[in-house]
Structure formats: structure tokens, C-alpha cells
Amino acid sequence: MTATTAAEARPFDWFRTLGKRGRRAFVGAFGGYGLDSFDYQTLPLGLAAITAYFGISSGEAGLLGTTTLVVSAIGGVGAGMLADRIGRVRTLQITIAMYTIFTVLCGFAPNFETLLVFRALQGLGFGGEWAAGAALVAEYSQARYRGRTVAFVQSAWAVGWGLSVIVYTVVFSFASDDVAWRIMFWTGVIPALFVLWIRRSVKDAPHAEERRLAARTKGTLAQIFKGDLLRTTFFAALLATGVQGGYYTISTWLPSYLKKTRELTVIGTGGYLAFLITGAFVGYVCGGYLTDLLGRKKTFLTFALLSAALIVAYTQIPTGANGLVLVLGFPLGFSMSAIFSGFGAFLAELYPTPLRGTGQGFTYNFGRAVGAIFPTVVGFLGAGGAIVFGAIGYGIAALALLGLPETRGIELVD
């Protein structure tokens, strides 16, 4: 075995090859996405308490989640375009500051309508962070490692989710429900400090920045709907719709499902979610390696089918068999997260540099907006058996793959 081959065989060589600036960019994107997740999860975890406090219906509660995701699509598209114009890092700072401010303000909402507005505005930053961070890291990554590198950024979602569950368990154990949900939102101030670090330490990838600045025409939204890119944009948006429709159905309603349908305590709900989130983290990481090993499309297809089957199985477990619910939480979290691992690399590889942020921002967040309808439908139908509706999303994702090329191994040289 040659020295080069031996080096490439090391599990974390993807991190070493980023270089000093690339590693800082990775930390910036990882931290931003993890804190994005933390701020987002404050709503699902406090949803039962919010519903009782404001006396709203389950449909109105679902609307809180859907509104966040729909507006986040606007934020994602806008951030993607902004990233192509002012750079990835500056856009990353703006989006983190945005979701931090409005998450904290949610904790001061005097009524349901105000909470709905603040949550919508929080969605602008929430949607934009991924578009900027994924493009930033993808442009620092070598082609052979890009899938796993960006997947590790995606794994930050599970880290932020886990942190939010720990905070939820502590806060709801020591404070009344009427106050605890507000405290959850107030803890969303944490990312503000992270913005200052990014401002000092993180820079755009030099080669990508040179190509972006040298482009004769700046990327516009209309350009991703022209020529060959029209087909790419359509099917990439459809893929994102299916995957996120299934995912957000589960992440929005699962805490309420465990607490109400399964009648678990706060500690019990946190424990069951811990299994799901642990599976999610492992899924993000393993999915990244698989997307480099098997290819982007095969990995998406495998986990779309597994996720659909596990959602159905998880929600049809008979009453009293909560031990089985606990056990199935790990593979469910694994599959529904592993499918996300390839998104950052795949979407980056589908678009040229001047349109990369715009293309990623639009397709990923269009999928988020349309997929956001799913949690509201479940809210009106009931969070028990109707949560199976999320499995439909994964079927849509599998069909979308028929219209997309395999991109594993290509260099980002456009």
C-alpha cells in the first residue's frame, strides 16, 4: 500500500485535507447548523405546552410548524442568492443572527398570533443557514471526500437536537409548563456569541471566491430554470420535497405523539427521543461515508425505502408495547437522517459556482416549503395513525431520483 493510499484510508482524512482555513469553515458551518437545529426544535418540544397555554387546536399548532418551514423556504432561496453575490461567510453570519433574534422574541409572545409572526420571521434565518454553510464546506472539500465532509455538517442537526432535548428535560422538570416553553425559546440566544467567532475566523474558499467574483454575470434565480438546469432544478426540488415532507412530519409531531398517545412523562419522552437522536447522529455520519462509497442516488433510494417502512412500523405498534417503540427509535432516527447526508454534496455538484448558492438554496428550501404541508395535515388528522402520511414523502423522493444524474467524484471547477 502506498503512502498516499494509506493516508486516504484513515477515517478522518477528509478533515485533514480541508486545510487550516477549511477546518475553520467546517467548524463554522457545523456550529451554525447545530445551533439552527437547537433553535428550531424549541417549538416541537414545547408544542404541547404552547397548545395548552394559548388554548389552540392541533391544526393551529401544526400551522406554527408549517409557517416556520414555508417562510424558511423564502429565507433559503434569498440566502442562496445572497451567498452568490456577497459570499458564503457573510451570508452565514446574517442568517444565524436572524434566527437567533426571532427565536428569543418567540419567548415573549403574548398571544398565538404574535408567536406565529415571530416564528415565521425566525424561519427566514433558519432556512438560509444551510444554503450558505453547505456551499461553503463543499467548496473546501476534495471530490472523493465531499459526501462525508458535508454529511458531518449535516450531523450537527442531531447534536443541536440532542442539546435541545437535554434543555427541555431540565427546564420542564423544574418549571411549570406555562413558563417552561418561554424559557426554551430564551435559550435560543446562544448562537449570538457564535456569530462573533465566525466573523473573526472563517473565510470563503479562495478558489471558489475567485470564480464567483470573476463571473461576468451574477447568478439569478431565473438562470436555474434555463436550459439543462431546468430539468435538474425540477427533480432536485422534488427530491427535497419528499425527503423533508417525511422528516418534518416526524420531527414536528413525535414529541407530542410520545407524550399524548404513548402517555410518557417528560423524562420518558426525553429518554425515547435520546434513542431516536442517537440513531440520527450515527445515520448522518454513516450516510456520508455511504454516499461516497455507493454513490449519491443509491444512498438516497436505500434510505427513502427504509424510512418509509420504519415510519409505518413505528406508529402502528400496539398500545402497551412501549419497549418496542424505544428500540425502533434508533433505526428510525438512523434512516431518516442518513438520507439527508448526501444533500449538501449532491446539490453542490449539480450547479456551477456562480449559481451554486442559488441552486442549493432554491431546491432544498422549495422542498422544505412544500414538505411543510405534511405536519399541518397530520395536525388536522391526528398525530397517531396519521403520522404515517409522512411515509408518502419518501415515495416521492424515490421517484425524483429517476430524473437526476449520479455526481459522485466530480470536481467543482465550473
C-alpha positions as CSV (number, residue, x, y, z in Angstrom):
1,M,0.0,0.0,0.0
2,T,1.4,3.4,-1.0
3,A,1.8,6.3,1.5
4,T,-1.0,8.2,-0.4
5,T,-3.3,5.2,-0.3
6,A,-2.7,4.6,3.4
7,A,-3.4,8.3,4.2
8,E,-6.6,8.2,2.2
9,A,-7.7,5.1,4.2
10,R,-7.6,6.9,7.5
11,P,-11.2,7.6,8.7
12,F,-10.8,11.3,9.3
13,D,-8.5,12.1,6.3
14,W,-11.4,14.1,4.9
15,F,-10.9,16.6,7.8
16,R,-7.2,16.8,7.4
17,T,-7.4,17.6,3.7
18,L,-9.6,20.6,4.3
19,G,-6.5,22.6,5.5
20,K,-6.5,25.2,8.3
21,R,-9.0,27.6,6.7
22,G,-11.2,24.7,5.5
23,R,-11.3,23.3,9.0
24,R,-12.4,26.6,10.4
25,A,-15.1,26.8,7.8
26,F,-16.2,23.4,8.7
27,V,-16.5,24.4,12.4
28,G,-18.4,27.5,11.4
29,A,-20.9,25.6,9.3
30,F,-21.2,22.7,11.8
31,G,-21.8,25.1,14.7
32,G,-24.2,27.3,12.8
33,Y,-26.3,24.3,11.7
34,G,-26.3,22.7,15.1
35,L,-27.5,25.9,16.7
36,D,-30.0,26.2,13.9
37,S,-31.4,22.8,14.9
38,F,-31.4,23.8,18.6
39,D,-33.4,26.9,17.9
40,Y,-35.8,25.1,15.5
41,Q,-36.5,22.2,18.0
42,T,-37.7,24.6,20.7
43,L,-41.1,24.6,19.1
44,P,-41.8,20.9,18.6
45,L,-40.5,20.2,22.2
46,G,-42.7,22.9,23.7
47,L,-45.7,22.4,21.4
48,A,-47.9,20.5,23.9
49,A,-47.4,23.3,26.5
50,I,-47.9,26.0,23.9
51,T,-51.1,24.4,22.7
52,A,-52.5,24.3,26.3
53,Y,-51.3,27.8,27.2
54,F,-53.0,29.5,24.2
55,G,-55.9,27.1,24.0
56,I,-55.3,26.4,20.3
57,S,-56.3,23.4,18.2
58,S,-53.9,20.8,17.0
59,G,-54.4,22.2,13.5
60,E,-53.3,25.6,14.7
61,A,-50.4,24.1,16.5
62,G,-49.4,22.4,13.2
63,L,-49.7,25.7,11.5
64,L,-46.9,27.0,13.7
65,G,-44.5,24.4,12.3
66,T,-45.7,24.8,8.8
67,T,-45.4,28.6,8.8
68,T,-41.8,28.3,10.0
69,L,-40.9,25.9,7.2
70,V,-42.7,27.8,4.5
71,V,-41.1,31.1,5.4
72,S,-37.8,29.3,5.8
73,A,-38.0,28.4,2.1
74,I,-38.1,32.1,1.3
75,G,-35.1,32.7,3.6
76,G,-33.3,29.8,2.0
77,V,-33.8,31.0,-1.6
78,G,-32.8,34.5,-0.6
79,A,-29.7,33.4,1.3
80,G,-28.6,31.2,-1.6
81,M,-28.8,34.2,-4.0
82,L,-27.1,36.4,-1.4
83,A,-24.3,33.8,-1.0
84,D,-23.6,34.0,-4.7
85,R,-23.4,37.8,-4.5
86,I,-21.7,38.7,-1.2
87,G,-20.1,35.4,-0.3
88,R,-20.8,32.3,1.8
89,V,-19.4,33.5,5.2
90,R,-21.1,36.9,5.3
91,T,-24.4,35.2,4.4
92,L,-23.8,32.7,7.2
93,Q,-23.4,35.4,9.8
94,I,-26.6,37.2,8.7
95,T,-28.7,34.0,8.8
96,I,-27.5,33.0,12.3
97,A,-28.2,36.4,13.7
98,M,-31.7,36.4,12.1
99,Y,-32.8,33.1,13.6
100,T,-31.3,33.9,17.0
101,I,-33.2,37.2,17.4
102,F,-36.6,35.9,16.5
103,T,-36.2,32.7,18.5
104,V,-35.7,34.7,21.6
105,L,-38.6,37.0,20.7
106,C,-40.9,34.0,20.5
107,G,-40.4,33.6,24.2
108,F,-42.0,37.0,24.8
109,A,-45.1,36.4,22.6
110,P,-48.3,37.5,24.4
111,N,-50.7,35.6,22.1
112,F,-50.8,32.9,19.4
113,E,-50.9,35.4,16.6
114,T,-47.7,37.2,17.7
115,L,-45.9,33.8,18.2
116,L,-46.9,32.8,14.7
117,V,-45.4,36.1,13.3
118,F,-42.1,35.7,15.3
119,R,-41.8,32.0,14.4
120,A,-42.3,32.9,10.7
121,L,-39.5,35.5,10.9
122,Q,-37.3,33.0,12.7
123,G,-37.8,30.8,9.7
124,L,-36.0,33.3,7.4
125,G,-32.7,32.7,9.2
126,F,-33.4,29.0,9.8
127,G,-33.8,28.4,6.1
128,G,-30.9,30.4,5.0
129,E,-28.1,29.0,7.2
130,W,-28.0,25.6,5.5
131,A,-27.7,27.1,2.0
132,A,-24.7,29.2,2.9
133,G,-22.9,26.6,5.1
134,A,-23.3,23.7,2.8
135,A,-21.9,25.6,-0.2
136,L,-19.0,26.9,2.0
137,V,-17.9,23.5,3.1
138,A,-18.5,21.8,-0.2
139,E,-16.1,24.3,-1.9
140,Y,-13.3,23.5,0.5
141,S,-13.8,19.7,0.2
142,Q,-11.9,17.4,-2.2
143,A,-14.2,15.5,-4.5
144,R,-13.5,12.0,-3.1
145,Y,-14.4,13.2,0.4
146,R,-17.1,15.7,-0.3
147,G,-20.0,13.4,0.6
148,R,-18.8,12.5,4.1
149,T,-17.4,16.0,4.8
150,V,-20.8,17.8,4.2
151,A,-22.6,14.9,5.9
152,F,-20.7,15.6,9.1
153,V,-22.0,19.2,8.8
154,Q,-25.5,17.7,8.5
155,S,-24.8,15.6,11.6
156,A,-24.8,18.9,13.6
157,W,-28.6,18.8,13.3
158,A,-28.6,15.8,15.6
159,V,-26.2,17.4,18.0
160,G,-28.4,20.6,18.2
161,W,-31.5,18.4,18.5
162,G,-29.9,16.4,21.4
163,L,-28.9,19.6,23.2
164,S,-32.4,20.9,22.9
165,V,-33.9,17.7,24.4
166,I,-31.5,18.0,27.3
167,V,-32.5,21.6,27.9
168,Y,-36.2,20.6,27.5
169,T,-35.9,17.8,30.1
170,V,-34.2,20.1,32.6
171,V,-36.5,23.1,32.0
172,F,-39.8,21.2,32.0
173,S,-38.8,19.2,35.1
174,F,-38.2,22.4,37.2
175,A,-40.6,25.0,35.7
176,S,-44.3,24.9,35.2
177,D,-45.4,24.3,31.6
178,D,-46.7,27.9,31.3
179,V,-43.2,29.3,31.8
180,A,-41.1,26.4,30.6
181,W,-41.9,26.8,26.9
182,R,-40.9,30.5,27.1
183,I,-37.6,29.6,28.8
184,M,-36.9,27.2,25.9
185,F,-37.2,30.0,23.4
186,W,-35.0,32.3,25.5
187,T,-32.1,29.8,25.5
188,G,-32.0,30.4,21.7
189,V,-29.8,33.4,22.4
190,I,-26.8,31.1,22.5
191,P,-26.0,31.4,18.7
192,A,-25.4,35.2,19.0
193,L,-21.9,34.5,20.5
194,F,-21.1,32.1,17.7
195,V,-21.6,34.8,15.1
196,L,-18.7,36.8,16.6
197,W,-16.4,33.9,16.2
198,I,-17.4,33.3,12.6
199,R,-16.8,37.0,11.8
200,R,-13.2,36.7,13.1
201,S,-12.1,33.2,12.0
202,V,-14.0,32.0,8.9
203,K,-13.2,32.9,5.2
204,D,-14.7,31.8,1.9
205,A,-12.7,29.1,-0.1
206,P,-10.2,31.2,-2.2
207,H,-10.6,29.4,-5.5
208,A,-14.4,29.5,-5.3
209,E,-14.4,33.1,-4.3
210,E,-12.2,34.0,-7.3
211,R,-14.5,32.2,-9.7
212,R,-17.6,33.9,-8.1
213,L,-16.0,37.4,-8.4
214,A,-14.7,36.8,-11.9
215,A,-18.1,35.6,-13.2
216,R,-19.2,38.0,-16.0
217,T,-22.8,37.8,-14.9
218,K,-24.0,37.3,-11.4
219,G,-26.3,34.4,-10.7
220,T,-30.0,35.0,-10.7
221,L,-32.9,32.8,-9.8
222,A,-34.2,32.7,-13.4
223,Q,-30.9,31.1,-14.6
224,I,-31.6,27.8,-12.7
225,F,-34.7,27.4,-14.8
226,K,-33.0,27.7,-18.2
227,G,-31.5,25.1,-20.5
228,D,-30.4,21.8,-19.0
229,L,-30.6,23.3,-15.5
230,L,-34.4,23.3,-15.7
231,R,-34.7,19.5,-15.5
232,T,-32.1,19.4,-12.7
233,T,-33.9,22.1,-10.7
234,F,-37.3,20.4,-11.1
235,F,-36.2,16.9,-9.9
236,A,-33.8,18.2,-7.2
237,A,-36.7,20.2,-5.8
238,L,-39.0,17.2,-5.9
239,L,-36.3,15.1,-4.1
240,A,-36.0,17.7,-1.4
241,T,-39.8,17.9,-1.1
242,G,-40.2,14.2,-0.5
243,V,-37.4,13.8,2.0
244,Q,-38.3,16.9,4.0
245,G,-42.0,16.1,4.0
246,G,-41.3,12.8,5.7
247,Y,-38.7,14.2,8.0
248,Y,-40.6,17.2,9.3
249,T,-43.8,15.2,9.9
250,I,-41.9,13.1,12.3
251,S,-39.7,15.8,14.0
252,T,-42.7,18.1,14.5
253,W,-45.2,15.7,15.9
254,L,-43.1,13.0,17.6
255,P,-42.7,14.7,21.0
256,S,-46.5,15.2,21.2
257,Y,-47.1,11.7,20.0
258,L,-44.9,10.2,22.7
259,K,-46.4,12.4,25.4
260,K,-50.1,12.2,24.5
261,T,-50.6,9.0,22.5
262,R,-48.0,6.9,24.3
263,E,-48.7,8.8,27.6
264,L,-45.0,9.2,28.5
265,T,-43.7,11.6,31.2
266,V,-41.3,14.4,30.4
267,I,-38.4,12.2,31.5
268,G,-39.8,9.3,29.5
269,T,-40.2,11.4,26.4
270,G,-36.7,12.7,26.6
271,G,-35.4,9.2,27.0
272,Y,-37.2,7.9,24.0
273,L,-36.1,10.9,21.9
274,A,-32.5,10.2,23.0
275,F,-32.6,6.8,21.2
276,L,-34.0,8.5,18.1
277,I,-31.4,11.3,18.2
278,T,-28.5,8.9,18.8
279,G,-29.6,7.0,15.7
280,A,-29.9,10.2,13.8
281,F,-26.3,11.2,14.6
282,V,-25.0,7.8,13.6
283,G,-27.1,7.9,10.5
284,Y,-25.8,11.3,9.3
285,V,-22.2,10.1,9.7
286,C,-22.7,6.7,8.1
287,G,-24.8,8.1,5.3
288,G,-21.9,10.4,4.4
289,Y,-19.5,7.6,4.0
290,L,-22.1,5.5,2.0
291,T,-22.8,8.4,-0.3
292,D,-19.1,8.5,-1.2
293,L,-18.9,4.7,-1.4
294,L,-22.1,3.7,-3.2
295,G,-22.9,7.0,-4.9
296,R,-25.5,9.7,-4.2
297,K,-28.5,8.1,-5.9
298,K,-28.2,4.6,-4.4
299,T,-27.8,6.1,-0.9
300,F,-30.9,8.3,-1.3
301,L,-33.0,5.4,-2.6
302,T,-31.9,2.9,0.1
303,F,-32.8,5.2,2.9
304,A,-36.0,6.5,1.4
305,L,-37.4,3.0,1.3
306,L,-36.1,2.2,4.8
307,S,-37.5,5.4,6.3
308,A,-41.0,4.9,4.8
309,A,-41.1,1.3,6.2
310,L,-39.9,2.3,9.6
311,I,-42.4,5.2,10.0
312,V,-45.3,2.9,9.3
313,A,-43.9,0.3,11.7
314,Y,-43.1,2.8,14.5
315,T,-46.6,4.3,14.5
316,Q,-48.5,1.0,14.3
317,I,-47.0,-0.5,17.4
318,P,-49.9,-1.6,19.7
319,T,-50.6,0.1,23.0
320,G,-48.5,-1.2,25.9
321,A,-45.6,-2.1,23.7
322,N,-43.6,1.0,24.5
323,G,-40.4,-1.1,24.8
324,L,-40.6,-1.8,21.1
325,V,-41.2,2.0,20.4
326,L,-37.9,2.6,22.3
327,V,-36.0,0.0,20.3
328,L,-37.3,1.1,16.9
329,G,-36.4,4.8,17.7
330,F,-32.7,4.1,16.8
331,P,-33.2,2.7,13.3
332,L,-35.9,5.3,12.5
333,G,-33.6,8.1,13.5
334,F,-30.7,6.5,11.6
335,S,-32.6,6.1,8.3
336,M,-34.5,9.5,8.3
337,S,-31.2,11.3,8.9
338,A,-28.8,9.2,6.7
339,I,-30.9,10.2,3.7
340,F,-30.0,13.9,4.4
341,S,-26.3,13.2,4.3
342,G,-25.9,13.4,0.6
343,F,-27.9,16.6,0.1
344,G,-25.1,19.1,0.6
345,A,-22.6,17.4,-1.7
346,F,-25.2,16.3,-4.3
347,L,-26.8,19.7,-4.8
348,A,-23.4,21.5,-4.8
349,E,-22.3,19.1,-7.6
350,L,-25.5,19.8,-9.7
351,Y,-24.8,23.5,-10.1
352,P,-21.9,25.7,-11.4
353,T,-20.1,28.0,-8.9
354,P,-21.9,31.3,-9.9
355,L,-25.3,29.5,-9.3
356,R,-24.3,27.1,-6.6
357,G,-25.8,29.0,-3.7
358,T,-28.9,29.9,-5.7
359,G,-29.5,26.4,-6.9
360,Q,-28.9,24.8,-3.5
361,G,-30.9,27.4,-1.7
362,F,-33.9,27.1,-4.0
363,T,-34.2,23.4,-4.4
364,Y,-33.6,22.5,-0.8
365,N,-35.9,25.1,0.5
366,F,-38.6,24.7,-2.1
367,G,-38.7,21.1,-0.8
368,R,-38.9,22.4,2.7
369,A,-41.8,24.7,1.9
370,V,-43.9,22.1,0.1
371,G,-42.9,19.4,2.6
372,A,-44.1,21.7,5.4
373,I,-47.7,21.0,4.4
374,F,-47.3,17.5,5.8
375,P,-47.1,18.5,9.5
376,T,-50.3,20.6,9.2
377,V,-52.2,17.7,7.5
378,V,-51.1,15.5,10.4
379,G,-52.2,18.1,12.8
380,F,-55.8,18.1,11.4
381,L,-55.9,14.3,11.1
382,G,-54.4,13.4,14.4
383,A,-50.8,12.7,15.4
384,G,-51.2,9.0,15.9
385,G,-52.0,6.9,12.9
386,A,-52.0,9.9,10.5
387,I,-48.3,10.4,11.0
388,V,-47.9,7.6,8.5
389,F,-48.7,10.2,6.0
390,G,-45.0,11.2,6.2
391,A,-44.1,7.9,4.5
392,I,-45.6,9.2,1.3
393,G,-42.9,11.8,1.2
394,Y,-40.2,9.2,0.9
395,G,-42.0,7.6,-2.0
396,I,-41.9,10.9,-3.8
397,A,-38.2,11.2,-3.2
398,A,-37.6,7.8,-4.7
399,L,-39.4,8.8,-7.9
400,A,-37.5,12.0,-8.2
401,L,-34.2,10.2,-8.4
402,L,-35.2,8.9,-11.9
403,G,-34.6,12.4,-13.3
404,L,-31.2,13.2,-11.7
405,P,-27.7,12.2,-12.7
406,E,-25.1,10.5,-10.5
407,T,-22.5,13.1,-9.5
408,R,-20.1,11.2,-7.2
409,G,-16.4,12.1,-7.8
410,I,-16.8,15.2,-9.9
411,E,-14.7,18.3,-9.2
412,L,-16.3,21.7,-8.5
413,V,-14.4,23.5,-11.3
414,D,-17.2,25.4,-13.1
